[in-house]
């Protein structure tokens, strides 16, 4: 099999390198999204339906062409229908599509639509309230059915946000402000004191919203969030407000030629760091490495971020203005930089800052959250095993290059992070990731992805001669082996289909361990997919903000290269 393995690795590597853009890095391509398209056309219609008629009609046409056979819509063109996206598309198309109406009736059972949407998200109002607002703007429900949001709290100092236990996650501040104001405008509180406070906070919070809006108008580079903010303010009559003008500019410029919108503009920094880490050592030419190095160094945030107030030193998922430093892209960038060459003065300075940034977000439980330390009320703000493991990989790799002071801090932080991983391991030996899932799983969970990433972190500690929780590692490996499918692949769901992404990650996690037979079967599965050409088909395993699915065209390419490269290295 070694010859087939090497041939498949060459094919996969060449395909990945061919995806580099003219600037010398990777951009990738996110899936078109029915949810994004529905929210964008409603936002543009709320501002000026006649002016934006072309984009609105194009979006409506795309939605009709990509309706699932059962009458609903999923987040991607490969996704199962879900109540959130179907409700948004149904409302955007006027609420008159008979097949969508029937699907929603089946999906909500005996509940009304409002109750069904709320039930999907529980206490987290980050996405349930925007959906209900969208339905109200489209005339599908009454504004009194939309839960109020305390937008006036956004006027308080940001240091208090974590302690306030807001009903939305840390990155949703724009939605809190804009949607909260829209609800206050259309259905003000019956409590006179609450009405008074909200009226008093309107101007100040609007100014704050304008200050945190990126230059290109796209909050987090996300079409849904920008659309929700835009339609909310437009519904209150503020159609010429500067936030709306910039939001419209973002939405009109990010529409795709086929009439759709993606969930986010791109994951350029993320996929570039993944590609660098996966590529064989000799795949990139010296001049390519230099270009990538300079580009990555240029993406590091050198000042406090105006939106999350994140300290300098982190990296975001994109090179565009709407990005926010986070604890997955920062370790990714740190690891990629080491793969690119010598740690000179400039790189050392960047590495120290990145390592310190990660130290600064470590939570009391020892784990690493995505954006901000101390926000623990809602799922996407809590410590996460996959982010913690990725951080451990970066810390252990950079340890020999750090100043004595930073090194001492890292040596104190590693045991705490390791303890978090040990305590967050499930009884079956698996770990759950935060930013990836599997929609074939009843709970949208993906233990294959999470366990593979944590094992990568534990292996990195082992290779660096650091404590690495050998017992937890052994149980994690046993979990992966026990969940391999009969054909040699892996799926994040017990009864779901195997995917290239999940199989590649599992193979990479097991390669070099005592589980040789399982690894070889997984490698054979990947080789067959490369030889047949099926390996390029991405699966919707990406788990975006608030349970939104996406797929990324480069994920199967990147992770296949990484798995085959590690397997091939073991044959030398």
FILOKE-924559 format. One record per residue (C-alpha): residue in one letter; chain; y, z, x. Coordinates in Angstrom, 2 decimals. Layout:
residues N
> A	A	Y	Z	X;
...
This chain:
residues 572
> X	A	0.00	0.00	0.00;
> X	A	2.31	0.41	2.99;
> X	A	3.19	-3.29	3.12;
> X	A	4.02	-3.37	-0.58;
> X	A	6.05	-0.18	-0.16;
> X	A	8.13	-1.64	2.66;
> X	A	8.64	-4.89	0.78;
> X	A	9.75	-3.03	-2.35;
> X	A	12.11	-0.89	-0.29;
> X	A	13.67	-4.00	1.26;
> X	A	14.10	-5.59	-2.16;
> X	A	15.63	-2.47	-3.66;
> X	A	17.94	-1.83	-0.70;
> X	A	19.21	-5.40	-0.67;
> X	A	19.89	-5.23	-4.40;
> X	A	21.80	-1.97	-3.99;
> X	A	23.89	-3.28	-1.10;
> X	A	24.68	-6.40	-3.13;
> X	A	26.35	-4.15	-5.71;
> X	A	29.09	-3.10	-3.28;
> X	A	32.49	-4.28	-4.43;
> X	A	35.13	-6.18	-2.45;
> X	A	36.73	-2.88	-1.36;
> X	A	33.51	-1.81	0.33;
> X	A	32.22	0.86	-2.04;
> X	A	30.29	0.98	-5.33;
> X	A	31.80	0.97	-8.81;
> X	A	28.78	0.60	-11.07;
> X	A	28.94	-0.09	-14.78;
> X	A	28.68	2.41	-17.58;
> X	A	27.07	1.42	-20.86;
> X	A	29.22	0.26	-23.73;
> X	A	29.49	2.97	-26.34;
> X	A	29.55	2.71	-30.13;
> X	A	31.17	6.14	-30.26;
> X	A	33.94	5.12	-27.86;
> X	A	34.48	1.86	-29.70;
> X	A	34.75	3.58	-33.08;
> X	A	37.24	6.16	-31.86;
> X	A	39.32	3.58	-29.98;
> X	A	39.80	1.28	-32.95;
> X	A	40.71	4.18	-35.23;
> X	A	43.25	5.43	-32.67;
> X	A	44.83	2.00	-32.26;
> X	A	44.90	1.56	-36.04;
> X	A	46.58	4.94	-36.49;
> X	A	49.35	3.86	-34.11;
> X	A	49.91	0.26	-35.26;
> X	A	47.09	-1.59	-36.99;
> X	A	48.95	-4.89	-37.17;
> X	A	49.95	-4.91	-33.49;
> X	A	46.43	-4.10	-32.32;
> X	A	44.59	-6.19	-34.92;
> X	A	42.81	-8.31	-32.31;
> X	A	41.27	-5.35	-30.49;
> X	A	40.45	-3.58	-33.76;
> X	A	38.68	-6.61	-35.24;
> X	A	36.81	-7.14	-31.96;
> X	A	35.64	-3.54	-31.99;
> X	A	34.56	-3.75	-35.63;
> X	A	32.59	-6.91	-34.90;
> X	A	30.89	-5.28	-31.90;
> X	A	29.92	-2.25	-33.98;
> X	A	28.36	-4.39	-36.70;
> X	A	26.47	-6.46	-34.13;
> X	A	25.05	-3.33	-32.47;
> X	A	24.08	-1.30	-35.52;
> X	A	20.51	-0.02	-35.18;
> X	A	17.80	-1.35	-37.46;
> X	A	17.68	1.98	-39.32;
> X	A	21.35	1.65	-40.28;
> X	A	22.76	4.17	-37.81;
> X	A	24.27	4.00	-34.36;
> X	A	23.39	5.66	-31.06;
> X	A	25.70	6.41	-28.16;
> X	A	24.43	3.39	-26.19;
> X	A	22.80	0.15	-27.29;
> X	A	19.48	1.65	-26.16;
> X	A	19.93	4.99	-27.91;
> X	A	18.47	6.40	-31.09;
> X	A	20.80	6.82	-34.05;
> X	A	22.51	10.21	-34.23;
> X	A	24.70	11.81	-36.84;
> X	A	27.85	12.08	-34.70;
> X	A	28.08	8.46	-33.62;
> X	A	26.91	7.14	-36.99;
> X	A	29.52	9.17	-38.85;
> X	A	32.29	7.97	-36.53;
> X	A	31.25	4.30	-36.80;
> X	A	30.72	4.53	-40.57;
> X	A	34.22	5.96	-41.00;
> X	A	35.80	3.45	-38.60;
> X	A	34.32	0.60	-40.65;
> X	A	35.78	1.97	-43.87;
> X	A	32.87	4.08	-45.07;
> X	A	31.49	1.17	-47.09;
> X	A	28.45	0.14	-45.03;
> X	A	25.51	0.77	-47.35;
> X	A	22.89	1.07	-44.59;
> X	A	25.00	3.59	-42.65;
> X	A	25.71	5.54	-45.84;
> X	A	21.98	5.74	-46.53;
> X	A	21.21	6.80	-42.95;
> X	A	23.77	9.61	-43.13;
> X	A	22.34	10.79	-46.44;
> X	A	18.89	11.05	-44.88;
> X	A	20.15	12.69	-41.68;
> X	A	22.17	15.43	-43.30;
> X	A	19.41	16.41	-45.73;
> X	A	20.79	18.72	-48.36;
> X	A	23.97	19.50	-46.40;
> X	A	27.30	17.82	-46.86;
> X	A	28.52	15.75	-43.91;
> X	A	30.91	18.41	-42.62;
> X	A	28.20	21.07	-42.52;
> X	A	25.76	18.69	-40.79;
> X	A	28.26	17.88	-38.05;
> X	A	29.12	21.53	-37.50;
> X	A	25.44	22.45	-37.36;
> X	A	24.83	19.96	-34.55;
> X	A	27.26	21.75	-32.21;
> X	A	27.16	25.36	-33.34;
> X	A	29.94	27.56	-31.99;
> X	A	31.20	24.85	-29.63;
> X	A	34.04	23.06	-31.42;
> X	A	34.77	20.72	-28.50;
> X	A	33.32	17.77	-30.35;
> X	A	32.67	18.88	-33.94;
> X	A	36.37	19.32	-34.73;
> X	A	37.40	15.91	-33.28;
> X	A	34.66	14.22	-35.32;
> X	A	35.81	15.91	-38.49;
> X	A	39.43	15.02	-37.73;
> X	A	38.38	11.37	-37.24;
> X	A	36.67	11.49	-40.65;
> X	A	39.78	13.01	-42.23;
> X	A	42.07	10.38	-40.71;
> X	A	39.76	7.70	-42.12;
> X	A	39.88	9.36	-45.55;
> X	A	36.20	10.34	-45.59;
> X	A	36.71	14.13	-45.87;
> X	A	39.59	16.42	-46.79;
> X	A	41.73	17.91	-44.01;
> X	A	40.88	21.39	-45.29;
> X	A	37.30	20.79	-44.11;
> X	A	38.48	20.53	-40.49;
> X	A	38.38	23.90	-38.71;
> X	A	41.71	24.97	-37.22;
> X	A	42.19	25.08	-33.47;
> X	A	44.54	27.64	-31.88;
> X	A	46.62	25.08	-29.99;
> X	A	49.45	27.61	-29.56;
> X	A	47.30	29.45	-27.00;
> X	A	47.72	26.50	-24.65;
> X	A	51.27	27.71	-24.10;
> X	A	49.92	30.77	-22.29;
> X	A	49.38	30.85	-18.50;
> X	A	46.24	28.97	-17.51;
> X	A	44.89	32.04	-15.72;
> X	A	44.20	33.56	-19.15;
> X	A	42.18	30.69	-20.61;
> X	A	38.80	31.93	-19.39;
> X	A	39.39	35.42	-20.78;
> X	A	40.55	34.05	-24.15;
> X	A	37.08	32.59	-24.86;
> X	A	38.55	29.48	-26.45;
> X	A	36.31	27.57	-28.90;
> X	A	36.48	24.47	-26.71;
> X	A	35.36	23.94	-23.13;
> X	A	37.73	24.01	-20.16;
> X	A	38.18	20.24	-19.88;
> X	A	39.14	19.85	-23.56;
> X	A	42.66	21.26	-23.36;
> X	A	44.26	17.93	-24.47;
> X	A	42.09	17.91	-27.59;
> X	A	42.90	21.55	-28.31;
> X	A	46.61	20.75	-28.27;
> X	A	46.71	17.39	-30.04;
> X	A	44.01	17.97	-32.64;
> X	A	45.19	21.51	-33.27;
> X	A	48.66	20.17	-34.04;
> X	A	47.25	17.47	-36.34;
> X	A	45.28	20.05	-38.35;
> X	A	48.35	22.29	-38.52;
> X	A	50.39	19.33	-39.77;
> X	A	47.94	18.22	-42.50;
> X	A	46.39	21.56	-43.49;
> X	A	48.53	24.44	-42.24;
> X	A	47.09	27.92	-42.25;
> X	A	47.53	29.93	-45.41;
> X	A	48.43	32.88	-43.18;
> X	A	52.23	32.86	-42.80;
> X	A	52.06	34.59	-39.41;
> X	A	49.67	31.96	-38.04;
> X	A	51.91	29.19	-39.39;
> X	A	54.89	30.78	-37.67;
> X	A	53.15	31.09	-34.30;
> X	A	51.86	27.53	-34.44;
> X	A	55.20	26.08	-35.41;
> X	A	56.83	27.97	-32.53;
> X	A	54.28	26.67	-30.03;
> X	A	54.37	23.01	-31.05;
> X	A	57.11	21.75	-28.75;
> X	A	55.97	23.70	-25.69;
> X	A	52.35	22.63	-25.99;
> X	A	53.34	18.99	-26.51;
> X	A	55.31	19.15	-23.29;
> X	A	52.30	20.64	-21.55;
> X	A	50.11	17.84	-22.91;
> X	A	52.52	15.28	-21.50;
> X	A	52.54	16.99	-18.10;
> X	A	48.75	16.96	-17.72;
> X	A	48.32	13.36	-18.90;
> X	A	47.40	11.07	-15.98;
> X	A	49.71	8.23	-15.03;
> X	A	47.39	5.64	-16.56;
> X	A	47.22	7.57	-19.84;
> X	A	43.49	8.28	-19.84;
> X	A	42.52	11.93	-20.13;
> X	A	39.46	12.36	-17.86;
> X	A	39.23	8.53	-17.90;
> X	A	37.39	9.11	-21.18;
> X	A	37.89	6.77	-24.12;
> X	A	36.83	9.31	-26.80;
> X	A	39.07	12.12	-25.56;
> X	A	42.06	9.79	-25.13;
> X	A	41.39	8.25	-28.55;
> X	A	41.16	11.62	-30.27;
> X	A	44.45	12.75	-28.72;
> X	A	46.15	9.49	-29.65;
> X	A	44.96	9.37	-33.28;
> X	A	45.73	13.06	-33.76;
> X	A	49.36	12.78	-32.73;
> X	A	49.80	9.43	-34.51;
> X	A	48.57	11.00	-37.75;
> X	A	51.46	13.48	-37.56;
> X	A	54.02	10.68	-37.31;
> X	A	54.61	10.89	-33.54;
> X	A	53.72	7.22	-33.00;
> X	A	56.41	6.71	-30.37;
> X	A	55.70	9.87	-28.39;
> X	A	55.21	9.30	-24.65;
> X	A	51.67	10.70	-24.78;
> X	A	50.75	8.11	-27.43;
> X	A	52.41	5.25	-25.55;
> X	A	50.44	6.05	-22.40;
> X	A	47.27	6.63	-24.39;
> X	A	47.57	3.23	-26.04;
> X	A	48.13	1.61	-22.65;
> X	A	44.89	3.17	-21.41;
> X	A	42.92	2.13	-24.49;
> X	A	44.15	-1.46	-24.53;
> X	A	43.55	-1.91	-20.82;
> X	A	40.02	-0.45	-20.90;
> X	A	38.69	-2.60	-23.76;
> X	A	35.87	-4.89	-22.66;
> X	A	35.82	-8.65	-23.35;
> X	A	32.94	-8.25	-25.84;
> X	A	35.06	-5.90	-28.02;
> X	A	33.50	-2.61	-26.89;
> X	A	34.69	0.38	-24.89;
> X	A	32.64	2.42	-22.38;
> X	A	32.32	6.19	-22.57;
> X	A	34.35	6.50	-19.35;
> X	A	36.05	3.99	-17.07;
> X	A	33.72	4.35	-14.10;
> X	A	31.81	6.80	-11.90;
> X	A	32.88	5.10	-8.67;
> X	A	32.98	8.16	-6.40;
> X	A	29.74	9.56	-7.82;
> X	A	27.68	6.39	-7.55;
> X	A	29.10	5.69	-4.09;
> X	A	28.03	9.07	-2.74;
> X	A	24.61	8.68	-4.40;
> X	A	24.19	5.23	-2.85;
> X	A	25.16	6.44	0.62;
> X	A	22.70	9.34	0.46;
> X	A	19.88	7.10	-0.81;
> X	A	20.31	4.17	1.59;
> X	A	18.12	3.91	4.70;
> X	A	19.89	5.04	7.86;
> X	A	20.14	1.49	9.25;
> X	A	21.06	-0.22	5.96;
> X	A	24.83	0.06	6.41;
> X	A	26.66	-1.67	9.22;
> X	A	29.06	0.36	11.40;
> X	A	32.10	-1.29	9.84;
> X	A	30.75	-0.56	6.35;
> X	A	30.26	3.08	7.24;
> X	A	33.82	3.30	8.54;
> X	A	35.21	1.75	5.36;
> X	A	33.20	4.11	3.18;
> X	A	34.19	7.10	5.27;
> X	A	37.90	6.35	4.97;
> X	A	37.60	5.64	1.26;
> X	A	35.75	8.88	0.58;
> X	A	38.18	10.94	2.62;
> X	A	40.96	9.34	0.59;
> X	A	39.42	10.56	-2.68;
> X	A	39.60	14.24	-1.77;
> X	A	42.22	16.20	-3.71;
> X	A	44.72	17.69	-1.26;
> X	A	46.87	19.56	-3.79;
> X	A	46.22	21.75	-6.81;
> X	A	45.09	19.64	-9.75;
> X	A	47.73	19.64	-12.53;
> X	A	45.13	19.65	-15.32;
> X	A	42.52	22.27	-14.39;
> X	A	44.60	23.92	-11.64;
> X	A	41.62	23.42	-9.33;
> X	A	42.38	24.31	-5.74;
> X	A	42.70	21.56	-3.11;
> X	A	39.51	20.34	-1.45;
> X	A	37.34	18.95	-4.25;
> X	A	36.28	15.47	-5.31;
> X	A	36.08	13.93	-8.81;
> X	A	33.60	11.39	-10.19;
> X	A	36.07	8.51	-10.08;
> X	A	38.84	7.13	-7.89;
> X	A	41.10	6.72	-10.93;
> X	A	43.95	9.05	-11.99;
> X	A	42.04	10.72	-14.83;
> X	A	39.43	12.30	-12.56;
> X	A	39.12	16.05	-12.13;
> X	A	37.53	17.82	-9.12;
> X	A	34.06	19.09	-9.96;
> X	A	31.08	20.83	-8.40;
> X	A	28.67	17.89	-8.47;
> X	A	30.87	15.24	-6.89;
> X	A	32.20	17.62	-4.25;
> X	A	28.79	18.42	-2.70;
> X	A	27.88	14.75	-3.15;
> X	A	30.89	13.68	-1.10;
> X	A	30.23	16.34	1.55;
> X	A	26.64	15.15	2.00;
> X	A	27.63	11.48	2.01;
> X	A	30.25	12.03	4.70;
> X	A	27.65	13.57	7.00;
> X	A	25.44	10.53	6.45;
> X	A	28.27	8.27	7.57;
> X	A	28.79	9.57	11.07;
> X	A	30.36	11.92	13.57;
> X	A	32.21	15.01	12.39;
> X	A	35.58	14.43	14.03;
> X	A	38.76	16.42	13.42;
> X	A	39.64	14.65	10.18;
> X	A	36.17	14.95	8.74;
> X	A	35.89	18.57	9.84;
> X	A	39.11	19.38	8.02;
> X	A	37.85	17.65	4.87;
> X	A	34.46	19.35	5.12;
> X	A	35.94	22.81	5.53;
> X	A	38.18	22.26	2.52;
> X	A	35.30	20.96	0.40;
> X	A	33.01	23.84	1.32;
> X	A	35.75	26.36	0.58;
> X	A	36.41	24.67	-2.78;
> X	A	32.79	25.21	-3.76;
> X	A	32.92	28.81	-2.57;
> X	A	35.94	29.29	-4.79;
> X	A	34.16	28.22	-7.98;
> X	A	30.97	30.24	-7.49;
> X	A	30.48	32.47	-10.52;
> X	A	29.62	36.15	-10.53;
> X	A	26.02	35.28	-11.37;
> X	A	25.80	33.33	-8.11;
> X	A	25.60	29.96	-9.84;
> X	A	27.99	27.04	-9.68;
> X	A	29.83	25.75	-12.79;
> X	A	31.32	22.28	-13.17;
> X	A	35.08	22.67	-13.12;
> X	A	36.31	26.25	-13.27;
> X	A	35.08	29.66	-12.23;
> X	A	34.74	32.25	-14.95;
> X	A	34.57	30.06	-18.06;
> X	A	31.21	31.17	-19.42;
> X	A	31.43	31.07	-23.21;
> X	A	30.18	27.52	-23.79;
> X	A	27.35	25.49	-22.23;
> X	A	29.35	22.96	-20.22;
> X	A	31.33	25.71	-18.54;
> X	A	28.42	27.86	-17.41;
> X	A	26.66	27.98	-14.06;
> X	A	24.10	25.18	-13.83;
> X	A	20.90	24.93	-11.74;
> X	A	21.46	21.29	-10.77;
> X	A	25.03	21.91	-9.59;
> X	A	23.98	25.06	-7.76;
> X	A	21.15	23.26	-5.96;
> X	A	23.44	20.36	-5.01;
> X	A	25.93	22.84	-3.60;
> X	A	23.20	24.56	-1.59;
> X	A	22.30	21.20	-0.06;
> X	A	25.91	20.65	0.99;
> X	A	26.38	24.18	2.31;
> X	A	23.19	24.09	4.39;
> X	A	24.04	20.65	5.82;
> X	A	27.58	21.64	6.77;
> X	A	26.72	25.10	8.11;
> X	A	26.51	24.02	11.80;
> X	A	29.94	22.33	11.58;
> X	A	31.95	25.11	9.93;
> X	A	34.40	27.54	11.45;
> X	A	33.00	31.03	11.97;
> X	A	35.02	32.42	9.08;
> X	A	33.87	29.78	6.58;
> X	A	30.32	29.95	7.91;
> X	A	30.22	33.69	7.25;
> X	A	31.36	33.13	3.67;
> X	A	28.68	30.49	3.13;
> X	A	25.99	32.77	4.55;
> X	A	26.98	35.39	1.99;
> X	A	27.14	32.86	-0.84;
> X	A	23.75	31.21	-0.27;
> X	A	21.58	34.23	-1.22;
> X	A	23.60	34.70	-4.40;
> X	A	23.14	31.04	-5.36;
> X	A	19.45	31.25	-4.51;
> X	A	19.11	34.32	-6.72;
> X	A	20.69	32.37	-9.59;
> X	A	18.13	29.59	-9.16;
> X	A	15.26	32.06	-9.14;
> X	A	16.48	33.78	-12.30;
> X	A	17.26	30.54	-14.13;
> X	A	13.81	29.05	-13.50;
> X	A	11.88	28.84	-16.76;
> X	A	8.45	30.38	-17.20;
> X	A	6.78	26.97	-16.88;
> X	A	8.34	26.50	-13.43;
> X	A	11.07	24.06	-14.47;
> X	A	14.86	24.08	-14.37;
> X	A	17.20	22.42	-16.86;
> X	A	20.10	20.28	-15.66;
> X	A	23.54	20.31	-17.23;
> X	A	24.64	16.68	-16.97;
> X	A	21.38	14.86	-17.71;
> X	A	19.01	14.95	-20.65;
> X	A	16.42	12.94	-22.52;
> X	A	17.06	11.94	-26.12;
> X	A	13.31	11.75	-26.82;
> X	A	13.18	15.52	-26.28;
> X	A	13.65	17.70	-29.33;
> X	A	16.38	19.75	-27.62;
> X	A	17.84	16.84	-25.61;
> X	A	16.62	18.61	-22.45;
> X	A	15.35	17.00	-19.26;
> X	A	13.35	19.44	-17.14;
> X	A	12.05	16.63	-14.90;
> X	A	15.57	15.76	-13.77;
> X	A	16.64	19.38	-13.38;
> X	A	13.53	20.46	-11.51;
> X	A	13.68	17.48	-9.12;
> X	A	17.29	18.30	-8.21;
> X	A	16.63	21.99	-7.68;
> X	A	13.62	21.21	-5.48;
> X	A	15.85	18.94	-3.38;
> X	A	18.16	21.92	-2.83;
> X	A	15.31	24.27	-1.95;
> X	A	13.81	21.71	0.45;
> X	A	17.21	21.41	2.17;
> X	A	17.33	25.16	2.72;
> X	A	13.79	25.07	4.11;
> X	A	14.65	22.25	6.52;
> X	A	17.71	24.18	7.70;
> X	A	15.57	27.25	8.44;
> X	A	17.19	29.27	5.66;
> X	A	15.54	31.39	2.93;
> X	A	14.45	29.01	0.22;
> X	A	12.49	30.86	-2.51;
> X	A	9.07	29.48	-1.59;
> X	A	7.39	30.86	-4.70;
> X	A	9.92	29.29	-7.04;
> X	A	9.64	26.04	-5.10;
> X	A	5.84	26.00	-5.44;
> X	A	6.06	26.61	-9.18;
> X	A	8.65	23.84	-9.55;
> X	A	6.45	21.37	-7.69;
> X	A	3.47	22.37	-9.84;
> X	A	5.54	21.72	-12.95;
> X	A	6.36	18.17	-11.82;
> X	A	2.74	17.42	-10.94;
> X	A	1.46	18.75	-14.26;
> X	A	3.93	16.58	-16.20;
> X	A	3.14	13.28	-14.50;
> X	A	2.08	10.70	-17.09;
> X	A	-1.32	8.99	-16.90;
> X	A	0.27	5.75	-15.63;
> X	A	1.92	7.58	-12.70;
> X	A	5.45	7.74	-14.05;
> X	A	7.53	10.63	-15.37;
> X	A	9.53	11.20	-18.53;
> X	A	11.91	14.01	-19.30;
> X	A	10.30	14.34	-22.73;
> X	A	6.68	15.30	-23.30;
> X	A	6.02	12.32	-25.57;
> X	A	8.72	10.00	-24.25;
> X	A	8.42	6.82	-22.18;
> X	A	8.58	7.00	-18.40;
> X	A	11.83	5.89	-16.82;
> X	A	12.63	4.53	-13.38;
> X	A	15.27	7.22	-12.87;
> X	A	13.07	10.19	-13.72;
> X	A	10.07	8.83	-11.82;
> X	A	12.12	8.11	-8.70;
> X	A	13.64	11.60	-8.69;
> X	A	10.23	13.23	-9.13;
> X	A	8.74	11.14	-6.32;
> X	A	11.58	12.04	-3.96;
> X	A	11.19	15.74	-4.82;
> X	A	7.43	15.70	-4.14;
> X	A	7.36	13.39	-1.11;
> X	A	6.39	15.34	1.99;
> X	A	4.83	18.19	0.02;
> X	A	1.12	18.93	-0.37;
> X	A	1.07	16.93	-3.62;
> X	A	0.13	13.67	-1.94;
> X	A	-1.93	12.17	-4.76;
> X	A	0.81	12.64	-7.37;
> X	A	3.41	11.25	-4.98;
> X	A	1.32	8.17	-4.19;
> X	A	0.76	7.46	-7.88;
> X	A	4.48	7.73	-8.53;
> X	A	5.27	5.45	-5.59;
> X	A	2.77	2.89	-6.91;
> X	A	4.46	3.06	-10.34;
> X	A	7.86	2.34	-8.77;
> X	A	6.50	-0.47	-6.58;
> X	A	5.04	-2.19	-9.63;
> X	A	8.41	-1.96	-11.41;
> X	A	10.25	-3.42	-8.43;
> X	A	7.75	-6.26	-8.12;
> X	A	8.01	-7.09	-11.84;
> X	A	11.81	-6.74	-11.96;
> X	A	11.65	-4.02	-14.63;
> X	A	13.14	-1.42	-12.28;
> X	A	16.71	-2.57	-12.99;
> X	A	16.67	-1.47	-16.64;
> X	A	18.68	1.77	-16.94;
> X	A	17.64	4.51	-19.33;
> X	A	20.16	6.52	-21.40;
> X	A	19.51	9.82	-19.62;
> X	A	23.11	10.50	-18.66;
> X	A	24.43	13.46	-20.63;
> X	A	28.19	13.22	-20.94;
> X	A	30.64	15.69	-22.42;
> X	A	29.58	17.24	-25.73;
> X	A	26.11	15.70	-26.08;
> X	A	27.15	12.08	-25.56;
> X	A	24.56	9.79	-23.97;
> X	A	25.23	7.06	-21.46;
> X	A	23.37	4.92	-18.97;
> X	A	24.68	3.68	-15.63;
> X	A	23.54	0.35	-14.23;
> X	A	23.23	1.68	-10.67;
> X	A	21.16	4.80	-11.35;
> X	A	17.74	3.10	-11.29;
> X	A	18.69	1.11	-8.18;
> X	A	20.01	4.12	-6.28;
> X	A	17.20	6.53	-7.09;
> X	A	14.50	3.93	-6.49;
> X	A	15.89	3.27	-3.00;
> X	A	16.01	7.01	-2.29;
> X	A	12.42	7.59	-3.41;
> X	A	10.94	4.58	-1.62;
> X	A	12.91	5.34	1.54;
> X	A	11.56	8.89	1.67;
> X	A	8.02	7.70	0.97;
> X	A	8.26	5.01	3.64;
> X	A	9.58	7.48	6.21;
> X	A	6.44	9.56	5.77;
> X	A	4.32	6.56	6.79;
> X	A	5.98	6.19	10.19;
